[in-house]
Amino acid sequence: MPSSYDTLSSVLIIGSGAFGLSTAWALCRNPQYKNTSITVVDRNSFPSTDGSSVDSSRIIRPDYAAAPYARLASVAQNRWRTDFAPEHYHETGLCLTACGPEQKYVGDSLANVQNIGTDKIEVLDSAKDIARVCGLERTLDDACGSTGYVNWSSGWADAEGAMVWLRKEVNKFNRVNFVVASVKRLLFDFDSNTVSGATLSDGSELRADLTILAAGAWSASLIDLRGICKSTGQVLCYKPISADEEAALANRPTILNLSNALFMIPPSRGKVKIARHGHGYLNPTTIPHPESQDPNEKITVSLPYTHVTDPNLVIPAEGRRACNDFLASIHPSLAVPSRPFTTTRLCWYTDTRDGDFLITYHPKYKGLFIATGGSGHGFKFLPVIGDSILECVEGRTPEEFKERWRWPEDRVPEEEWAGDGSRGGPVGMVLEEEFRKGEAKL
Ligand SMILES: Cc1cc2nc3c(=O)[nH]c(=O)nc-3n(C[C@H](O)[C@H](O)[C@H](O)COP(=O)(O)OP(=O)(O)OC[C@H]3O[C@@H](n4cnc5c(N)ncnc54)[C@H](O)[C@@H]3O)c2cc1C
């Protein structure tokens, strides 16, 4: 931590997703930084269409097995309800279910939201109950879960709409220099172990007292995160539905079955979306070691492969089939062969070993702060995560997150990671192998 963060003359934020943009907003609002120059660089023009933070919807829930996240999410949710992009927030409930070992997560989460005390909860003892609450056409334990609960105080947000809203709020301060460019490498001084900004792919430099790396699933291309973070690709499938179908489902809760990891958020923009909150695909990629002085030294890390990397990308057949089978099991009328998915997408989580965020100074390089590790659940914190990141920058990490958000002491092999207990579905899939098994036809 620099001794004089309060006199920072310049901050460079790499990544304009939820973590980066929310941090820029927090800096703008904090009088302590009124003289600090703020630059946000992103490889895509805003909104970054393959970033994790941009999509038609994201679940907004305090339903966490870990009480600190339940409490922080509850604070964030009160902002969504009141003064943070409220027009993009819809409180239609979340039905959290399971039919296997993931029931432990569901039970712990239920206890936490009951402790918060403000939430409207209904415990569901059977698949029939789940189907009733969610308005499902069919009841199959494996698909919709056998037990769970609905929290009517949870909801979802139009993620892209909220990001655009926040960008406008940031623009009102007229303080942030937004640069569209790809960061090629951090600017290291290996004699003093300092980072003083970044080199862009055109060779130019952006210099700053403090560099905040918030590049989501791409962060592992800019520092060595092996054994700390890994990028996992998650499938999303969309298909158009009629106005009547949309109206019938619009006020139903999101159904999320942690055992098969599949979920359906209420439809929006005339489309239904099915996705998987699973272990995801790895995409091992060999790149020059981001911290090495030797250009020939390489490391292999999982990195995103998206529709920006490959405009013809369609998700592996396995993923499309899983989403279609799930839809067919709960709403068969929407899954008939004449109504295929019309769009699919791979979206990348930045997973950590236990699902905790990584919000901390780099232990080796002065001037480098890391804000990533969203682990598939970071978006809901958009109204508050920038403030939390600033607290950590200032050495005031909230007590209950000190252990959770710090740089871990050891690098643990990925196969040994426990996760947070919320992920079901297939384990150990590698994207290229799944592609080789045959591409999904839309
Ligand atoms: C399919 C899916 C579903 C999810 N569902 C939920 C949910 O329901 N609820 C919830 O709370 N959370 C959810 N999440 C998680 C949440 O979306 C993420 O935790 C959060 O959006 C992460 O934000 P970020 O800023 O870390 O990453 P991003 O939004 O990905 O931002 C990183 C940015 O860095 C930029 N970048 C990368 N490399 C470079 C470079 N070299 N140079 C310049 N710029 C660069 C990228 O272009 C990108 O814009 C989901 C995530 C996914 C993928």
The ligand as a Gaussian input file, in Angstrom:
#p B3LYP/6-31G(d) Opt

LIG

0 1
 C      -22.630000     -16.040000     -17.942000
 C      -22.449000     -15.216000     -16.712000
 C      -23.510000     -15.083000     -15.826000
 C      -23.346000     -14.342000     -14.651000
 N      -24.430000     -14.183000     -13.839000
 C      -24.317000     -13.371000     -12.756000
 C      -25.472000     -13.090000     -11.983000
 O      -26.564000     -13.564000     -12.293000
 N      -25.335000     -12.246000     -10.921000
 C      -24.134000     -11.689000     -10.583000
 O      -24.065000     -10.956000      -9.595000
 N      -23.021000     -11.949000     -11.315000
 C      -23.093000     -12.762000     -12.390000
 N      -22.005000     -13.026000     -13.158000
 C      -20.691000     -12.520000     -12.726000
 C      -20.492000     -11.082000     -13.068000
 O      -21.036000     -10.800000     -14.321000
 C      -18.995000     -10.799000     -13.006000
 O      -18.476000     -11.201000     -11.739000
 C      -18.680000      -9.337000     -13.206000
 O      -19.409000      -8.810000     -14.294000
 C      -17.188000      -9.205000     -13.437000
 O      -16.858000      -7.881000     -13.761000
 P      -15.373000      -7.526000     -14.153000
 O      -15.298000      -6.057000     -14.200000
 O      -14.430000      -8.263000     -13.277000
 O      -15.148000      -8.194000     -15.591000
 P      -15.632000      -7.720000     -17.044000
 O      -16.987000      -7.177000     -17.030000
 O      -15.357000      -8.870000     -17.964000
 O      -14.662000      -6.515000     -17.377000
 C      -13.320000      -6.689000     -17.739000
 C      -13.008000      -5.710000     -18.837000
 O      -11.603000      -5.728000     -19.071000
 C      -11.377000      -5.514000     -20.439000
 N      -10.048000      -6.016000     -20.779000
 C       -9.623000      -7.282000     -20.722000
 N       -8.335000      -7.370000     -21.112000
 C       -7.933000      -6.130000     -21.430000
 C       -6.720000      -5.586000     -21.911000
 N       -5.638000      -6.363000     -22.139000
 N       -6.657000      -4.265000     -22.175000
 C       -7.740000      -3.463000     -21.932000
 N       -8.918000      -3.935000     -21.477000
 C       -9.021000      -5.249000     -21.209000
 C      -12.499000      -6.297000     -21.102000
 O      -12.736000      -5.839000     -22.429000
 C      -13.667000      -6.062000     -20.155000
 O      -14.486000      -4.998000     -20.569000
 C      -22.110000     -13.749000     -14.345000
 C      -21.043000     -13.872000     -15.242000
 C      -21.208000     -14.587000     -16.421000
 C      -20.043000     -14.700000     -17.358000

